Amino acid sequence: MANDEKEPGIFISRTYLISAGVVALIAILGIAVVGTILWPDGETEQPEAAASPEGDPPAEAVTAPTYSDSVCDLPASDATTLDTPPKNTEWEFVGAMQAPSIPDVGPGIIEENGFRRCYAHSPEGALVAAANVLAMGTDPNLVYDLNDKLVAKGPGRDAVLEKLETNPPTSEDGVRLSIVGFQLMGYGPNHARIDLAVEGSNGTLASVTTDLAWEDGDWKVELDPTGQPIIPTAPLTDAFGYLPWSAEG
């Protein structure tokens, strides 16, 4: 099995995926939380990272809600829940999995190299951002831009970029991944937590949880100070409890 110390957080290359499929994701990311979290509608300061993967994230201080349009002018929403799968989702392969796009939700910008950014300041925008982050993480050509541009500022981002300098991702055919469902685990105007049920082409099923912060007009991934996800990944026996959402319709 690959050495975890050499892998850039959640954003792994197909070289790592081929060795153990989605099991590799489970091994590097760990165990997910269960339950529903709703952050209050505002905050004055960024909360500190969770002390442990099993703990709930810090609550946002209760102040006036702050919602803003994205850097590409996608509309914001004051919604805090997402009880049905998004409509009008289109899917296309990015790396080893299909990534979603939704009009007025994102990605609002797709660069020439395929890098996808700019998502709506809404629960749907956070969901689509998390799914696209996971997909781009399977394409070695996008891994550096992903960690450089779509990871929230702080020690976690610094740690990931330092790892990438000495251990750049490499390309190799591996297991394909597919999103089969999602849960909105927590949402506030400045933070979101998205849990994706992801299936590998080898039949392995896993829960991949992504914490996001609204920063500089886009959703950015929050990492712990070592450059690892705040909530690690866990194996699943089925997708019970997830809202169905996939490229298969």
C-alpha positions as CSV (number, residue, x, y, z in Angstrom):
1,M,0.0,0.0,0.0
2,A,1.2,3.5,-0.7
3,N,2.8,5.6,2.0
4,D,0.2,8.0,3.4
5,E,2.9,10.6,4.1
6,K,3.5,11.0,0.4
7,E,0.0,11.6,-0.6
8,P,-1.4,15.2,-0.9
9,G,-4.5,15.0,1.4
10,I,-7.7,14.1,-0.2
11,F,-6.5,15.1,-3.7
12,I,-4.9,11.8,-4.7
13,S,-3.6,10.7,-8.1
14,R,-4.7,7.6,-10.0
15,T,-1.4,6.0,-9.1
16,Y,-2.7,5.7,-5.6
17,L,-6.2,4.7,-6.7
18,I,-5.0,1.8,-8.8
19,S,-3.3,0.1,-5.8
20,A,-6.4,-0.5,-3.8
21,G,-9.3,1.3,-5.5
22,V,-11.6,3.2,-3.2
23,V,-10.1,1.3,-0.3
24,A,-7.1,3.6,-0.7
25,L,-9.4,6.5,-0.1
26,I,-10.7,4.9,3.1
27,A,-7.3,4.1,4.4
28,I,-6.0,7.7,3.9
29,L,-9.1,9.5,5.1
30,G,-10.5,7.3,7.9
31,I,-14.0,7.5,9.4
32,A,-16.9,9.8,8.8
33,V,-19.3,11.4,11.3
34,V,-23.0,10.8,11.4
35,G,-25.9,13.0,12.2
36,T,-27.0,16.4,11.0
37,I,-25.4,19.8,11.8
38,L,-26.8,23.2,11.0
39,W,-24.6,26.2,11.7
40,P,-26.3,29.4,12.8
41,D,-26.9,32.0,10.2
42,G,-23.8,34.0,10.5
43,E,-20.4,34.5,12.1
44,T,-17.9,37.2,12.8
45,E,-14.8,35.0,12.8
46,Q,-13.6,31.9,11.1
47,P,-14.0,28.9,13.5
48,E,-11.0,26.8,14.4
49,A,-10.6,23.4,12.9
50,A,-12.2,20.5,14.7
51,A,-10.0,19.0,17.4
52,S,-10.7,15.5,16.3
53,P,-12.3,13.8,13.3
54,E,-15.1,12.4,15.4
55,G,-16.1,15.8,16.9
56,D,-18.7,18.1,15.6
57,P,-17.4,21.3,13.8
58,P,-17.4,24.5,15.8
59,A,-20.7,26.4,15.6
60,E,-20.8,29.7,13.8
61,A,-21.4,32.7,16.1
62,V,-24.9,34.0,15.7
63,T,-24.9,37.3,13.8
64,A,-26.6,38.6,10.7
65,P,-26.4,36.2,7.8
66,T,-23.9,37.1,5.1
67,Y,-24.6,35.8,1.6
68,S,-22.7,37.0,-1.4
69,D,-22.6,36.3,-5.1
70,S,-19.7,34.3,-6.5
71,V,-16.7,35.6,-8.3
72,C,-18.4,34.8,-11.6
73,D,-21.7,36.3,-10.5
74,L,-23.7,33.1,-9.9
75,P,-26.7,33.9,-7.7
76,A,-26.6,33.4,-3.9
77,S,-29.3,31.8,-1.8
78,D,-30.2,32.1,1.9
79,A,-31.4,28.4,1.9
80,T,-29.8,26.2,4.5
81,T,-31.1,22.8,3.6
82,L,-31.1,20.5,0.5
83,D,-33.8,17.9,0.8
84,T,-34.0,16.8,-2.8
85,P,-31.4,16.0,-5.5
86,P,-30.5,19.0,-7.7
87,K,-32.3,19.2,-11.0
88,N,-30.9,19.8,-14.5
89,T,-27.5,18.2,-13.6
90,E,-25.2,17.5,-16.4
91,W,-22.2,15.1,-16.0
92,E,-18.9,14.7,-17.8
93,F,-15.7,12.8,-17.1
94,V,-13.0,14.7,-15.2
95,G,-10.1,12.4,-14.5
96,A,-11.4,9.0,-13.2
97,M,-15.0,10.1,-12.4
98,Q,-17.9,12.1,-13.8
99,A,-18.3,15.6,-12.4
100,P,-21.6,17.5,-12.2
101,S,-22.5,20.9,-13.5
102,I,-25.7,22.8,-13.0
103,P,-26.8,26.2,-14.7
104,D,-26.6,29.1,-12.2
105,V,-24.9,26.7,-9.6
106,G,-21.5,25.9,-11.1
107,P,-18.9,25.4,-12.1
108,G,-19.2,28.9,-13.5
109,I,-15.6,28.8,-14.9
110,I,-14.0,25.9,-16.7
111,E,-10.4,26.8,-17.7
112,E,-8.6,25.5,-20.8
113,N,-6.9,22.7,-18.9
114,G,-10.2,21.5,-17.5
115,F,-9.9,23.1,-14.0
116,R,-13.4,23.9,-12.7
117,R,-14.1,26.7,-10.2
118,C,-16.7,29.2,-9.2
119,Y,-19.7,27.8,-7.4
120,A,-22.9,29.4,-6.1
121,H,-23.1,30.6,-2.5
122,S,-25.8,28.1,-1.7
123,P,-26.3,24.5,-0.4
124,E,-26.4,23.3,-4.1
125,G,-23.3,25.3,-4.9
126,A,-21.5,23.6,-2.0
127,L,-22.6,20.2,-3.1
128,V,-21.5,20.7,-6.7
129,A,-18.2,22.1,-5.5
130,A,-17.5,19.1,-3.3
131,A,-18.3,16.7,-6.2
132,N,-16.1,18.6,-8.6
133,V,-13.2,18.7,-6.1
134,L,-13.3,15.0,-5.7
135,A,-13.4,14.5,-9.5
136,M,-10.5,16.9,-10.2
137,G,-8.5,15.1,-7.5
138,T,-8.4,12.0,-9.7
139,D,-6.7,13.9,-12.5
140,P,-3.0,14.4,-11.9
141,N,-2.9,17.3,-14.3
142,L,-5.3,19.3,-12.0
143,V,-4.1,18.3,-8.6
144,Y,-1.7,21.2,-8.1
145,D,-4.2,23.9,-9.3
146,L,-6.9,22.2,-7.1
147,N,-4.8,22.5,-3.9
148,D,-3.5,25.9,-4.8
149,K,-6.7,27.6,-5.9
150,L,-9.5,25.7,-4.1
151,V,-8.1,25.0,-0.6
152,A,-8.9,27.6,2.1
153,K,-5.9,29.6,3.2
154,G,-4.1,28.3,6.3
155,P,-1.6,25.7,7.5
156,G,-3.5,22.8,5.8
157,R,-3.1,24.4,2.4
158,D,0.6,25.2,3.1
159,A,1.2,21.6,4.1
160,V,-0.5,20.2,1.0
161,L,1.4,22.4,-1.4
162,E,4.7,21.5,0.3
163,K,4.0,17.8,-0.2
164,L,3.2,18.4,-3.8
165,E,6.6,20.1,-4.4
166,T,8.4,16.9,-3.4
167,N,5.9,14.3,-4.4
168,P,4.0,15.5,-7.5
169,P,1.1,13.3,-8.7
170,T,1.7,10.9,-11.6
171,S,-0.7,9.5,-14.1
172,E,-1.8,5.9,-14.3
173,D,-5.0,4.2,-15.2
174,G,-7.0,3.0,-12.2
175,V,-10.4,2.5,-10.6
176,R,-13.2,4.8,-11.8
177,L,-15.3,6.5,-9.2
178,S,-19.0,7.3,-9.3
179,I,-21.1,9.5,-7.0
180,V,-24.3,7.6,-6.0
181,G,-25.8,9.9,-3.4
182,F,-25.2,12.8,-0.9
183,Q,-26.0,14.2,2.5
184,L,-25.8,17.8,3.5
185,M,-24.3,17.3,7.0
186,G,-24.1,21.0,7.9
187,Y,-24.6,24.4,6.4
188,G,-24.2,28.1,7.2
189,P,-23.3,31.1,5.1
190,N,-19.6,30.6,5.6
191,H,-19.3,26.9,6.0
192,A,-20.7,23.6,4.6
193,R,-20.1,19.9,5.2
194,I,-21.0,17.6,2.3
195,D,-21.0,13.8,2.6
196,L,-20.8,12.0,-0.8
197,A,-21.5,8.2,-1.2
198,V,-18.9,7.2,-3.8
199,E,-18.7,3.8,-5.6
200,G,-15.6,2.4,-7.3
201,S,-15.7,0.3,-10.5
202,N,-14.4,-2.5,-8.3
203,G,-17.6,-2.4,-6.3
204,T,-16.3,-0.7,-3.2
205,L,-18.5,1.9,-1.6
206,A,-17.2,4.8,0.6
207,S,-18.4,7.9,2.4
208,V,-16.3,10.9,1.4
209,T,-16.9,14.0,3.6
210,T,-15.7,17.5,2.5
211,D,-15.7,20.6,4.7
212,L,-15.9,23.8,2.7
213,A,-15.4,27.5,3.6
214,W,-16.8,30.5,1.6
215,E,-13.6,32.4,0.8
216,D,-12.9,35.1,-1.8
217,G,-16.2,34.5,-3.6
218,D,-16.0,30.7,-3.9
219,W,-16.2,27.5,-1.9
220,K,-12.8,26.3,-0.7
221,V,-11.9,23.0,0.9
222,E,-11.0,23.2,4.6
223,L,-8.2,20.9,5.7
224,D,-6.6,20.2,9.1
225,P,-3.2,21.7,9.8
226,T,-1.4,18.6,8.5
227,G,-3.1,18.9,5.1
228,Q,-5.6,16.1,5.7
229,P,-9.5,16.4,5.5
230,I,-11.1,17.3,8.8
231,I,-13.5,14.4,8.5
232,P,-11.8,11.2,7.1
233,T,-13.6,8.7,4.8
234,A,-15.4,5.5,5.9
235,P,-16.4,2.3,4.1
236,L,-20.1,1.8,3.4
237,T,-22.1,-1.3,3.0
238,D,-24.9,0.5,1.2
239,A,-26.1,4.0,0.4
240,F,-29.1,3.9,2.7
241,G,-29.8,7.4,4.1
242,Y,-28.2,9.3,1.1
243,L,-30.3,11.2,-1.4
244,P,-29.8,9.5,-4.7
245,W,-27.8,11.6,-7.1
246,S,-25.7,10.2,-9.9
247,A,-24.8,10.4,-13.6
248,E,-27.0,7.4,-14.1
249,G,-30.1,9.5,-13.3
